[in-house]
Amino acid sequence: MEIYEENLWQFFKRSQNQIPISMSERFQLFEKIWEGLNHLQNNGFYHLDIKLSNILIKIDSITKQWDGKNLVISDFGIGGRDLAILGKSGTPGFASPEQLIGQPHKKSDNYGFGRVLVYLFCDWNTAWDSLFQPITEAEFQALNPTQLELELFQTFKNLTKVN
């Protein structure tokens, strides 16, 4: 059995303070992930948890960089072929909205893949800020929102409030 030393989360997190990842290498990662996801979908399988930590890569022992060819999608624990029985699934931040309400769709993995792409083609801090740092109320007010937008923003704030 092959051993994959890192997942993409670890790789990108570690790389932020070390050797930058070239755009051509990022594109190679994109192609490999796309090939794997496409293979799954073409065979009627739904992963439903596509995220950085479920993509494993082989690291060159000397350079500590991706070897340029070995990448696998892992953790098929919540996936399957029958969407009707899969129910609520996925990791918040990467799971599609329909998954989070228990109605996964055959294209739900595309949402997670899209979230992964932000990390693939942006530096770590930009990706993190873009995906996981919500806009503040002051930043929203500076956009001069309409009354309807203010009400919608308040609704979302109420829905995501932690007591």
N, C-alpha and C positions, 0 to 999 in steps of 0.2 A: 504494500500500500504506500502510495506517495505521501510525503509529508509536506504540508504547506505551512510555512513559518509564520505568515502574517495574514491578517485580513486587511481590506482596503482602509478601514477606519484607522487601524494601527499604522499602516503605511503612510497615509496622508498626515496624520497627527505627528508622527515622527519626522516626516520630511519637511514640515513647516520650519524647523530649526536647523535643517541640514541641507543637503544637496537638493536644489530645486528639481521638480519633475518637469521634463521638457514637454512641450505641446505635442510633439510626435509620439512620445510615450503615453501621454494622456489619451491620444486618439487611438493608439493600439489597445489600451485598456477598454475604451469604449467599444471597439470592434469585437473584442473577446466577450465582453459582457453581452453585447447585442446578439452575437452568435449563440451563446448559451441560452439566453431568454427566448430567442426565436425558435431554437430547437424544442424547448419546453412547450411553447405555445403551439407549434406545428404538430406536436404529439398529444395535444389535448390535456396538458398538465398545467396546473396553476400553482405557482409558488406562494404568492400572497405575503411574502415578507422580504422583498428585494430591498436590501439596504447595504451599506458599506461593510458592516461586520459579518454579513453572510456571503461575501465574495472573498475567497481565499486566493492568495498568490504565493508563488515560489520566489524566494529572495536569494540573490547571489551571495554566497557566504563572504566574499571579499568586499564587494562594493556596497553591500546591504541595499541594493536596488532590485527592483523587479527583474526577473530573468528575461522578460520580453515575450514570453510565450505561454507560460503555465498559469492558468487562472481557472478557478472552478466556482460555481454557485453552490452554496451549501445550505444546510438546515432546512430540510423539507418537512419539518414537523407539523406545520399547519396547512400545507398545500394538499393538492389532490386533483382528482378529475371531476368530481361531482360538486359543482358550485352550490347546489341546493342544500347540501348537508354541512358545508364548511362554516357557515355562521360568521359571527364577529371574529375578525382575525387581523393580525398585522401589528406593526409597531407604530405608535403615534409619531407623526412627523414623516413617515415613509408610506404608511398605509393609505390607500385611497379613501375618500369620504364614504363611498358606498360600502367598503369593507367594514368601516367602523360602526355602521348601523346594521351589520349582518346581512348585507345583500351584495356580496362580491360579484364581479362581472368578469367575463373572459378577458377584458382589457385592463383589469385592476393592476396587474403587475407593471403595466406601462407607467402608471403614476409613480410607483416606487423607483422605477428606472429613471424617470425624469428627475426625481429628487437626487438620485446618485449622480446624474450628469452635472448638477451644480457643483458638486465636489470635484468631479473630473476636470472641469474646465475653468474653475476659479481657484484662487489660492484659498487656503484653509480658513483664514479669518473672514474673508468676503463670503465664502459659502456659509459658514456658521452664522454670520450676522444676517445673511439673506434669508436663511431657512428657519432659524430658531430664535431670533431676537425680534419680538413683536414691536410694532410701532408704538411709541408712547402717546399718551393723550395730548401732550404739548406738540409733538410732531404732527399729529393728526390735525389739531386746531390750526397750525401754521399753514395747512393746505386750503384753508377757507372752505370747509365742507358745507354743503347744502343742509337744510333741515332734515331731509330724508337720510342723507349720509350720516348725520349726527345720530339719528335714531337707530340706524343700522349698526353703527359703531358701538352704541350703548348696549344694544341687544347682544352683540358678540362679546362685549366685556362681561355682561351678566352671565352668559352661557359658560364662559371660561373662568369665572371667579372661583377661587379656592377659599373656602371658609375656614 
